[in-house]
């Protein structure tokens, strides 16, 4: 999975392209792509936070077993 920064950059690029597009259908498609990439960035960030929460639990379990 690509990281959240990649998806944020893609969303930004698609948004800027949509603003400059002369064709309404193209602008709408670009905005849809921007929305998709924003959602993927949020998902990636959420998964990263969950992973950080799991890591300390694993470490504490290892030290308790020792």
Secondary structure, 3 states (H helix, E strand, C coil): CCCHHHHHHHHHHHHHHHHHCCCHHHHHHHHHHHHHHHHHHHHHHHHHHHHHHHHHHHHHHHHHHC
